[in-house]
Amino acid sequence: MGISKQLESDAGFSKQVKFQAPLHYILRVESVSSIKTLLAGREDNSITSTEFCAGAYTWVLKIVWNEKERDEGNGHISMYLRLVDKLKPDQEVVAMFRFYVYNQKLDNYYTVQDATGKYFSPVKPEWGISRVLPLSVFTDASSGYIVNDRCIFGVDVFSPSRSARKAGTLAVVEKEGSRKYTWKVENFSSLQEYKHDSPIFTIDGISWSLTIHPKGDKRAKGESITIFLNLKDHGIIHISAGDRVFAKYALCIKDQHGNNDHRMWSKNPFACR
C-alpha cells in the first residue's frame, strides 16, 4: 500500500489521501451530534483545540461547521490554524500547514495542504482553508468520517525552529564632522603576508576596518594591490543580525608627493552578522 495518493489541487492548496497520522496534533471529537446541536444556536459555529507546540511556536486548531449560506465556506468543514504566541509588531512567522480528516472506515486521512506558506503576524494570527471537505460527504454515514458519533481531525505545521521574519530598518545618519579614515602602512614593500587588516575605526556609530592584499588577491593575480572595506560591528546604530547597511564610499591610495591620489568610488550593502 502506498503512503499517499494525490487528488485534485486547488490554487494554493494540494489535496491527498495519506496513510500516515499527523505528526504534530490530533483532535478527537466525541459526541459529534451533541456538539453540532450546541453550535447551531451560536453565532460562532466553531470548536477550538487545546494549545500545542510545533516548530517551537504555540498554536491552536479551529474547526468550523459552515452551514450558513453567507459564510465563505458554506456547506463545508473549514479548518484554521491560529498562532498563540505574542509577536512584536514588526515580526512575522512563516509557516506551511496540512489539515487532516480521518476516515475511520478506510483507515486513511483526507488531507489539504497549504502549498505556498503563510505569514502569521499580530495583525493576521490566523490562516486556514474554508472548504476542506463538503458537509454532505463528512456527515454521510457511509463515508466513514463519523463513526459511533466520533470524528478525528489533525494538523501538521512546518515553520522555522524559532525565527521570525522582521521588518528591516534603514537609518540615514547625517552629522557634521569627518567621515575619513587614514591608515598609514609602514614598510609596505617588505610585507610578506597575503593580507593585512587595519585597526578598527568608527564612523557615525558603525565600526569598520580595511583589508589590503599587497600583491593582490586571487582575482588580481599579482597585477595590482587589492583593498576591501569590512563592516565589523553595528556600534550604536540599532540594527539586527540579518539586516544590511548600505554605504557609499571611496577607497583611496594617497599620493604622498603630490595631489595625484588614486581614488575609486563604490556603493554596496554590507550584511550584519
N, C-alpha and C positions, 0 to 999 in steps of 0.2 A: 504494500500500500504506500502511495506517495505521501510526502509531508504536506503538500498543499496543492490546490487546484485553482488556477486562475479563472476568474469570472470577468464579466464586462467591467470597464472602468469609466467613471465619470471624470469630468475636468477636475484635476487636482486631487482625485481620490482613486485608489485601486481597491478592488474587491476580490477576496479569495475565500476558499474553504480550506481551513487548516486543521491538522490533527494534533497540533501541539497546543497545550494550555498556555494562557497568558503568563508571562514572566513576572510581572510587577504587581498586579492586583486582580482579585476575583471578588465579585459581589453576588452573593446568593440571596435571592428574594423569595421568602416564604409567604404563603397565603396571598398569591397574586390577586385573586378575586377581591379580597378584603381591601387590599391597597388601592385597586382601581376604583372601588366604591368610595373610599376616602378621598382620593384625588379628584373624583368627579365633582365634588362640592367645593373645590378650592380654585382660586384664580391661578395659583402656581401648581400646575399638574405635573410635578416632578418629585423624584426622590434623590437624595444625596448620600453618597457613601461616607464611611469614616475616612479620616486622613491616612495617606500612605506616602512613602518616600520612593522616588525614582530619580536617578541622576543627581542625588544629593539635594533635591528640592522636594517640597511637600505639596501634594496635590489632593483633590477630591474628584470623584466621578459623579456626574449627574445624568440621570435617566429621565426622559420626558415622554409621557404618553400623549402624543399630539393628536387629539381627536377634534380640536376646534378648527373650523374652516378658515378662520382668519390667521392661524399660525402658518409660518413658512413651511413647516414640516407636517402639515395636517395629514392625518391618515397614516402616520409613520411613527416608529420608535426613533427618537432623537437622543444622541449621546453627546455630552460635553465634558471637557477637561478644564478644571479651574486650578490656577496656581494659588496656593495658600500663603506662601512666603511674602513678606513685605519687602518690596524693592524700593530703591531710591528713585526719585523722579526721572533720572536720566538713564535708568537701567532697563534692559530687556533680556529675557531668556528665550533663546530659540529652541524649539522642540518639535519633533515629529511624533505622532501618536498613532496607535492602532486600536480600534474598538473591536470587542468580541461579543458575539451572542452564541451561547452554547446550544447545539441541537442534541437533546438527550436521546432521541430516537436513533440518530445516525452516528452518535458519538464523535462529532466534529464541531468545529467553530466556524460560523459565518463571520468574516472579518471585513472591516472597511478601514483602510489606512490613508492618512494624510500623506500625500506624495511630495509635498513641497516644503514643509516646515512652516511653523507659525511663530510669531514674536509675541510672547506674553509680557505684559507691562503693567504698571499701576493703573493706566487708563484702560487697558484691554487685558484683564487677567484670565479671561475665559474664551476658549475656542472649542468648536465641535462640528458635528455633522448633523444636519436637521433631518435628513432622510436616510437613516441607516437601514431600516427594514420595514416594509409595509405592515401595518397593524393586522391587515387581513391574513397575512401569512403568519405573523407572530402568534396570533390568537387562535389560529386553526388547530384544533386538537390533533389532526393527522400530521401536522408539520413537525412536531417533536420539540418545539421550543418551550412549551409549557407542559409539564408532566406532573401529575399529582399536585396541581396548584403551586408549582415551584418553577422558577427560571433562574438562569445564571448569566451574568454579564462579566466582562473583563476589559482590561486596558493595559497596554504597554506604552511607556513613554521613553523616548530616546532624546537625551539632551546632554550638553557638556557636564562634567562631573561637578563643577562649582564655578562656572564662569558666566558672566552676563555681558551682553553687548552694551557698551557705554557710548554715549554721545561724545564726540571729540571736542576739544577746546582749541580755539585759535586766539592767541593773545598777541597784540601788537604793542610792543614796548617802545615808547617814544620818550627819550630822556636826553638832556644835553650832556655833552662830555665825549671823550674819545672812545671810539669803538675799534681802536687799533691795538694790535699786539706785535711786538718785535722780538724775535728770537735770534740772538747772536750765537752762531755756532762756531766754537773755537776749533782750530786745527782741522778744518773741513777736509783738506787734501789728504790728511792722514787717517781719515775714518775708514775702518775696515769692515765693520758690521754691515749687514744687509739693510737694516733700517735703524732709525733713531727717533725717539719721541721727545717732544718738548715738555717743559713743566706745564702743569695745568694752569689755565688762566680763565678768568670770568669776565664776561661782557653782558651787561643788562640782566644779571642774575642767573645766567646759564654758563656752565663750565665747559671748556673746550680744550683741545690740545692739537698740536701739529705733528705729523709724521713725515719724515723725509727718507727717501731711498737715494743715497748719494750717487749710486751708479744706475739708478732706475729700477723699477720693479719689473716683473716678468713681461709686462706689456711694452715697456720702454726698451727692453733688450739691450741695455747698456748704452743707449744712444743719448739719453737725457736724464736729468735729475727728476724725481717724482715727488710731489708734495700732496699730502692729504690733510683735510680738516676733519677732526673727530669730535662728536658730541660725547662728553664724559659724564655729565651729571645734570639733573634737572634744576639744581640750585634752588632759588627761592620762587621760581615760577611754578604755579600749581598745575602740573600736567602729570599724567599717569603713564605707566608702562603700556605700550601698545599705541599710544598717541605719537604724533610726529611733530617735529619742529622744522618749519620751513625757513631757510636762511638764504639770503643773497650776500655773497662775499667775494673778495678779491684775494688771491694768493699772489704774493709779490716777492721777487728776489731783488734786493736793493743794489743799486749801483753806488758803491762806496766812494767813487772818484768823480761822479757827476750826477746828472739828472736822468740818466737813461735806465730807469727801473724797468724790469720785466714783470708785467702785471697781467693776470688773467682773471676775468670775472666769471662767476658761476652762480647758479641757484639750484638748491637740492633740498629734498625732505630728508631729515635725519630721524631715524627710528629711536624711540625711547625704550630702554630695556629695564 
